[in-house]
Amino acid sequence: MAMSPIETLSAAPLSNQLNWCRWLVIWITLLSVAGCSTSPFSKSVRTVTKKQPSFYEIIARPEAYKGRTVMLGGVIVQTTNRPQFTEIEVVQKPLDRSDRPEDVDTSAGRFLIRCNRFLDSAVYAKGREVTVAGEVQGKETKPLDQINYTYPVIGCKEIHLWATRPTYVYYPMPYWYDPWWRGWPGYYPYWYPYW
């Protein structure tokens, strides 16, 4: 049975609404999947470093892992430019699913990044978060405060400087007093009989 012109007109907006809703659900799904833990590192580097030793193992025996590609991250302590390379001292932090250093107060120690190119110390500044993927080049002992500290040295195959985290400031609710407020019904302020 054929539809009347009135039925055709009333069915068209409903069909358009369903198509629009269907596309909206598809876009929301795609955007939510795309926003989930994406790493700035290449797939080949992530594949190689998937089963890497822990930082505790690397710091205990850096010579045993010489030549092995690892991915480490943390917070920059200082950046020093030398004639042949740039050296970045980093306080190690565990990495999250997107390979960003976690914002935690735990660390297994420090390590050095050596990049064979110039990295500006004003950009790679103290307090910035960095993740590096590169080969373990060995170890180096340097003074740290009043001790000699042995740093694992990591090459610089791929390096990513993370954007600074937003800082949130929480202001307490302002305490204010309204002398003209009489309170809720049934509530009597302390000055009730004298007002």
Phi, psi and chi 1 to 4 in degrees:
 res  aa     phi    psi   chi1   chi2   chi3   chi4
   1 MET       -  132.0  178.0  171.7   11.5      -
   2 ALA   -77.3  149.2      -      -      -      -
   3 MET   -84.9  145.9  -67.6  175.3   62.0      -
   4 SER   -74.1  161.1   70.2      -      -      -
   5 PRO   -58.4  -33.4  -21.9   28.8      -      -
   6 ILE   -69.1  -42.6  -65.6  174.6      -      -
   7 GLU   -65.1  -37.0  -69.8  174.2  -25.6      -
   8 THR   -63.6  -43.9  -54.4      -      -      -
   9 LEU   -66.3  -38.2  -72.7  174.9      -      -
  10 SER   -74.7  -26.6   63.3      -      -      -
  11 ALA   -79.6  -27.8      -      -      -      -
  12 ALA   -63.2  -47.6      -      -      -      -
  13 PRO   -62.8  -35.5  -22.1   30.1      -      -
  14 LEU   -65.3  -41.0 -179.1   61.8      -      -
  15 SER   -64.5  -42.0  173.5      -      -      -
  16 ASN   -64.5  -38.8  -72.0  -19.9      -      -
  17 GLN   -63.5  -43.0  -99.7 -174.1  -22.5      -
  18 LEU   -64.1  -41.4  -70.6  175.1      -      -
  19 ASN   -62.7  -43.6  -78.9  -22.2      -      -
  20 TRP   -62.4  -44.7 -175.7   80.2      -      -
  21 CYS   -63.3  -39.8  -71.3      -      -      -
  22 ARG   -62.4  -45.1 -168.2  174.6  -59.3  133.1
  23 TRP   -66.8  -36.0  -79.9  108.5      -      -
  24 LEU   -62.4  -44.0 -179.4   64.7      -      -
  25 VAL   -63.9  -39.8  168.5      -      -      -
  26 ILE   -63.9  -44.8  -70.7  170.0      -      -
  27 TRP   -65.5  -41.0  -86.2  107.2      -      -
  28 ILE   -63.4  -41.1  -71.2  173.0      -      -
  29 THR   -63.6  -45.6  -55.6      -      -      -
  30 LEU   -63.2  -42.1  -72.2  174.5      -      -
  31 LEU   -66.9  -37.7  -70.6  174.7      -      -
  32 SER   -69.8  -36.0   63.6      -      -      -
  33 VAL   -69.7  -40.1  168.9      -      -      -
  34 ALA   -67.4  -29.2      -      -      -      -
  35 GLY   -82.4   -5.6      -      -      -      -
  36 CYS   -84.8  116.8  -66.3      -      -      -
  37 SER    31.0   72.9   67.8      -      -      -
  38 THR   -97.7  136.8   56.1      -      -      -
  39 SER   -97.9  142.8  173.4      -      -      -
  40 PRO   -79.2   -2.4   27.5  -32.8      -      -
  41 PHE   -93.5  153.5  -67.8   91.0      -      -
  42 SER   -66.3  157.4   65.7      -      -      -
  43 LYS   -64.2  -37.1 -171.1  174.5 -179.0 -180.0
  44 SER   -63.5  -41.0   61.1      -      -      -
  45 VAL   -66.7  -42.5  165.2      -      -      -
  46 ARG   -64.5  -36.0  -66.2 -164.6   77.2 -157.3
  47 THR   -66.9  -44.1  -56.4      -      -      -
  48 VAL   -65.6  -37.6  170.1      -      -      -
  49 THR   -91.7    4.6   59.3      -      -      -
  50 LYS   -61.3  -40.7 -169.8  167.0 -111.9 -177.8
  51 LYS  -112.7   44.6  -66.1 -175.0  179.1  178.2
  52 GLN   -78.0  159.8   73.3  178.8   28.8      -
  53 PRO   -68.5  158.4   21.1  -29.0      -      -
  54 SER   -71.2  163.5   69.8      -      -      -
  55 PHE   -64.5  -31.7 -173.9   70.9      -      -
  56 TYR   -60.4  -40.9  -69.4  103.2      -      -
  57 GLU   -69.3  -39.4  -65.1  170.2  -43.9      -
  58 ILE   -66.1  -43.7  -64.6  169.6      -      -
  59 ILE   -71.2  -29.0 -159.5  166.4      -      -
  60 ALA   -72.9  -39.0      -      -      -      -
  61 ARG  -140.9   71.6  -61.6 -178.2  -50.5  133.1
  62 PRO   -63.4  -32.9    4.9   -7.4      -      -
  63 GLU   -64.8  -30.5  -64.1  -65.8  -28.2      -
  64 ALA   -69.2  -24.5      -      -      -      -
  65 TYR  -107.8   16.6  -61.4  104.2      -      -
  66 LYS   -59.3  130.2 -162.6  168.9 -176.5  178.6
  67 GLY    90.5   -9.7      -      -      -      -
  68 ARG   -84.5  136.0  179.1  120.2 -178.1 -130.9
  69 THR   -83.9  127.1  -58.9      -      -      -
  70 VAL  -131.5  163.6  -64.1      -      -      -
  71 MET  -123.6  121.9 -176.0 -176.4  -63.7      -
  72 LEU  -132.0  156.8  -59.6  172.9      -      -
  73 GLY  -149.7  167.4      -      -      -      -
  74 GLY   170.9 -156.1      -      -      -      -
  75 VAL  -111.4  132.5  178.3      -      -      -
  76 ILE   -69.8  132.6  -63.4  173.5      -      -
  77 VAL   -95.1  -47.7  176.5      -      -      -
  78 GLN  -159.7  155.2   68.9  176.6    2.9      -
  79 THR  -123.3  128.8  -58.6      -      -      -
  80 THR  -124.2  125.9  -51.2      -      -      -
  81 ASN   -93.9  123.9  -72.1  -60.5      -      -
  82 ARG  -113.8  167.5  -58.6 -174.3 -170.3  -84.8
  83 PRO   -57.2  -39.3  -25.0   32.4      -      -
  84 GLN   -98.3  -20.5  -68.9   83.0   20.4      -
  85 PHE  -157.3  169.3   56.9   86.6      -      -
  86 THR  -109.2  132.9  -61.5      -      -      -
  87 GLU  -114.0  128.5 -176.0  176.5   86.4      -
  88 ILE  -120.1  123.4  -55.9  171.8      -      -
  89 GLU   -91.9  129.4 -177.1 -179.7  -16.8      -
  90 VAL  -130.0  136.7  179.8      -      -      -
  91 VAL   -86.6  117.9  173.9      -      -      -
  92 GLN   -66.4  140.9 -177.3  -90.0  -17.0      -
  93 LYS  -134.9  149.1  -59.1  -79.1 -177.2  176.9
  94 PRO   -65.0  150.7   16.2  -23.3      -      -
  95 LEU   -96.4  146.3  -59.1  178.4      -      -
  96 ASP   -89.5 -169.7   62.4   13.8      -      -
  97 ARG   -66.7  -22.7  -69.1 -173.9  -49.9  169.8
  98 SER   -97.3   14.2   61.2      -      -      -
  99 ASP    67.6   23.1  -61.0  -37.2      -      -
 100 ARG   -95.1  142.1 -178.0  176.9 -174.1  152.2
 101 PRO   -60.9  135.5  -20.9   30.9      -      -
 102 GLU   -73.7  149.5  -67.1  178.6    0.2      -
 103 ASP   -87.4   73.7 -170.5   17.1      -      -
 104 VAL  -129.4  164.4  -66.8      -      -      -
 105 ASP   -97.1   23.9  -69.9  -27.2      -      -
 106 THR  -111.7  144.8   58.4      -      -      -
 107 SER  -154.0  148.1  173.8      -      -      -
 108 ALA   -97.4    2.1      -      -      -      -
 109 GLY   140.9 -156.4      -      -      -      -
 110 ARG  -125.6  158.9  -63.4 -177.1  179.4 -157.1
 111 PHE  -146.7  165.2   64.4   94.5      -      -
 112 LEU  -110.8  138.4  -62.1  174.9      -      -
 113 ILE  -105.7  132.0  -58.9  171.7      -      -
 114 ARG  -119.5  113.2  -70.4 -124.6  172.1  103.5
 115 CYS  -108.6  133.1  -68.4      -      -      -
 116 ASN   -82.9   32.5  -66.5  -30.7      -      -
 117 ARG  -147.5  168.3   62.6 -178.0 -171.8  -89.8
 118 PHE   -79.5  126.5  174.0   77.5      -      -
 119 LEU  -122.5  121.7  -62.6  174.3      -      -
 120 ASP   -66.0  126.7 -161.8  -32.7      -      -
 121 SER   -69.5  -17.5   57.6      -      -      -
 122 ALA   -76.1  -27.3      -      -      -      -
 123 VAL   -87.1  -50.2  176.3      -      -      -
 124 TYR   -85.2   65.8  -71.9   80.0      -      -
 125 ALA   -91.5  164.7      -      -      -      -
 126 LYS   -57.7  134.0 -178.3  177.7 -179.5  177.3
 127 GLY    94.7  -12.7      -      -      -      -
 128 ARG   -79.3  149.6  -65.4  -71.0  -57.2  -89.5
 129 GLU   -90.7  138.4  -66.6  174.0  -36.6      -
 130 VAL  -140.6  146.5   67.1      -      -      -
 131 THR  -127.8  137.5  -56.5      -      -      -
 132 VAL  -130.4  145.4   66.9      -      -      -
 133 ALA  -122.8  125.7      -      -      -      -
 134 GLY  -174.4  176.6      -      -      -      -
 135 GLU   -81.1  145.0  -67.9 -176.5   -4.3      -
 136 VAL   -72.0  121.8  178.5      -      -      -
 137 GLN   -99.7   -4.5  -64.4  178.8  -12.5      -
 138 GLY   128.1 -144.5      -      -      -      -
 139 LYS  -139.9  161.8   63.1 -177.8  179.8  179.4
 140 GLU  -146.7  133.6 -176.3  173.6  -36.4      -
 141 THR  -100.7  126.1  -56.9      -      -      -
 142 LYS  -137.2  156.6  -62.5  171.5   74.6  171.2
 143 PRO   -70.0  136.8   17.0  -21.9      -      -
 144 LEU  -134.0  110.9  174.8   63.5      -      -
 145 ASP    54.9 -114.2  -65.3  -29.7      -      -
 146 GLN  -110.2   19.9  -62.9 -178.3    8.5      -
 147 ILE  -129.1  167.2   62.3  167.5      -      -
 148 ASN   -99.7  122.3  -73.6  -33.3      -      -
 149 TYR  -111.8  135.4 -171.0   83.3      -      -
 150 THR   -96.8  114.9  -57.7      -      -      -
 151 TYR   -97.7  133.7  -64.0   86.1      -      -
 152 PRO   -71.4  140.6   -0.2    7.1      -      -
 153 VAL  -107.4  125.5  179.8      -      -      -
 154 ILE  -114.7  132.4  -49.4  -61.1      -      -
 155 GLY   -70.7  178.6      -      -      -      -
 156 CYS  -125.8   74.4 -171.0      -      -      -
 157 LYS   -74.8  -51.7 -172.6  174.3 -175.5 -179.9
 158 GLU  -135.8  138.6  -69.0 -176.5   26.3      -
 159 ILE  -136.3  142.9 -171.6  166.2      -      -
 160 HIS  -135.4  122.8 -175.2   76.4      -      -
 161 LEU   -94.7  122.5 -174.2   67.9      -      -
 162 TRP   -85.2  149.0  -64.0   91.0      -      -
 163 ALA   -64.8  147.6      -      -      -      -
 164 THR   -65.2  143.1   53.7      -      -      -
 165 ARG   -72.4  143.4  -65.4  179.2 -168.6  -93.7
 166 PRO   -67.6  143.4   22.2  -28.9      -      -
 167 THR  -100.5  133.4   52.2      -      -      -
 168 TYR  -106.5  130.7  -60.3  102.1      -      -
 169 VAL  -110.9  125.0  179.8      -      -      -
 170 TYR  -105.1  121.8  -62.0   99.7      -      -
 171 TYR  -100.7  133.0  -64.1  102.4      -      -
 172 PRO   -68.4  157.0   23.4  -30.2      -      -
 173 MET   -62.0  132.8  -65.8 -101.5  -36.1      -
 174 PRO   -69.0  136.0   24.3  -30.9      -      -
 175 TYR   -87.9  122.1  177.6   77.0      -      -
 176 TRP  -135.8  156.8   54.8  -85.5      -      -
 177 TYR  -127.2  126.8  169.0   69.9      -      -
 178 ASP  -108.9  107.5 -176.9    4.4      -      -
 179 PRO   -67.7  -16.9   23.1  -30.4      -      -
 180 TRP   -93.9   -5.0  -53.9  108.3      -      -
 181 TRP   -75.2  128.1 -176.1   66.6      -      -
 182 ARG   -94.1   -7.8  -64.4  -72.2 -176.5  176.6
 183 GLY    92.7 -179.2      -      -      -      -
 184 TRP   -77.8  159.6  -54.9  108.1      -      -
 185 PRO   -59.7  131.3  -20.9   29.0      -      -
 186 GLY    89.2   -6.4      -      -      -      -
 187 TYR  -100.3  132.6  167.0   77.7      -      -
 188 TYR  -119.9  119.3  -61.0  102.9      -      -
 189 PRO   -67.0  165.9   17.3  -22.1      -      -
 190 TYR   -62.4  -21.9   66.6   90.5      -      -
 191 TRP   -92.6    8.1   64.2   81.2      -      -
 192 TYR   -47.0  -55.9  169.5   67.5      -      -
 193 PRO   -69.1  -14.5    7.8   -6.8      -      -
 194 TYR  -105.1    3.1  -53.0  106.7      -      -
 195 TRP   -91.6      - -171.3  -96.4      -      -
